[in-house]
Amino acid sequence: MKVFPSADEQPTVPLWPTTGRALGLGRSATYAAAERGEIPTIRLGGRIIVPTAALRQLLQLDQLAAAESLEHCCDELDNG
């Protein structure tokens, strides 16, 4: 499984292909979702980028990491 960058490592990512593929969307669906406001974007000239923190939130990566950390901690307490 590919590790997705943190917001500290990479503050923004391209809308396409990085964001679209991470969300399991094709190119047209990615741009349509961004146009509807379902994907938070920043426009810089002709480029459309996505804040990494917002994408991680959409993917619930940080919540999953926190849950896994809590589970690991509880396992250590049970086995400790």
C-alpha positions as CSV (number, residue, x, y, z in Angstrom):
1,M,0.0,0.0,0.0
2,K,1.4,3.4,-1.0
3,V,1.9,5.8,1.9
4,F,0.1,9.1,1.2
5,P,2.2,12.2,2.1
6,S,1.5,14.3,5.2
7,A,0.5,17.9,4.8
8,D,3.9,18.8,6.3
9,E,5.8,16.7,3.7
10,Q,3.7,17.9,0.7
11,P,1.2,20.8,1.4
12,T,-0.7,20.4,-1.9
13,V,-1.2,17.7,-4.5
14,P,-2.5,18.0,-8.1
15,L,-6.2,17.5,-8.7
16,W,-5.4,15.1,-11.5
17,P,-4.1,12.4,-11.4
18,T,-3.1,12.3,-7.7
19,T,-6.4,13.4,-6.0
20,G,-8.7,11.7,-8.5
21,R,-6.9,8.4,-8.4
22,A,-6.7,8.5,-4.6
23,L,-10.5,8.9,-4.5
24,G,-11.0,6.2,-7.2
25,L,-12.3,8.6,-9.7
26,G,-11.7,9.1,-13.4
27,R,-10.5,12.3,-14.9
28,S,-13.9,13.7,-15.8
29,A,-15.5,12.7,-12.5
30,T,-12.6,14.3,-10.6
31,Y,-13.0,17.7,-12.3
32,A,-16.8,17.5,-12.0
33,A,-16.5,16.8,-8.2
34,A,-14.1,19.7,-7.8
35,E,-16.5,22.0,-9.8
36,R,-19.3,21.0,-7.5
37,G,-17.2,21.8,-4.4
38,E,-16.9,18.2,-3.3
39,I,-13.2,18.3,-3.5
40,P,-11.6,21.4,-2.0
41,T,-9.3,23.1,-4.5
42,I,-7.0,26.0,-5.0
43,R,-6.6,27.6,-8.5
44,L,-3.2,29.0,-9.3
45,G,-3.2,30.3,-12.9
46,G,-4.2,27.3,-15.0
47,R,-3.3,24.8,-12.3
48,I,-5.8,23.2,-9.9
49,I,-4.3,21.9,-6.7
50,V,-5.7,20.3,-3.5
51,P,-4.5,20.9,0.0
52,T,-3.1,17.6,1.2
53,A,-4.7,18.0,4.6
54,A,-8.1,18.3,3.0
55,L,-7.6,15.2,0.8
56,R,-6.3,13.2,3.8
57,Q,-9.5,14.2,5.6
58,L,-11.7,13.1,2.6
59,L,-9.9,9.8,2.7
60,Q,-10.2,9.6,6.5
61,L,-6.5,8.6,6.6
62,D,-5.7,10.5,9.8
63,Q,-8.8,9.0,11.6
64,L,-7.7,5.5,10.5
65,A,-4.2,6.1,11.7
66,A,-5.5,7.3,15.1
67,A,-7.8,4.3,15.4
68,E,-4.9,1.9,14.6
69,S,-2.7,3.7,17.1
70,L,-5.3,3.4,19.8
71,E,-5.9,-0.3,19.0
72,H,-2.2,-1.0,19.1
73,C,-1.9,0.9,22.5
74,C,-4.9,-1.1,23.9
75,D,-3.3,-4.4,22.7
76,E,-0.1,-3.5,24.5
77,L,-2.0,-2.8,27.7
78,D,-3.9,-6.1,27.5
79,N,-0.7,-8.0,26.8
80,G,1.5,-5.9,29.2
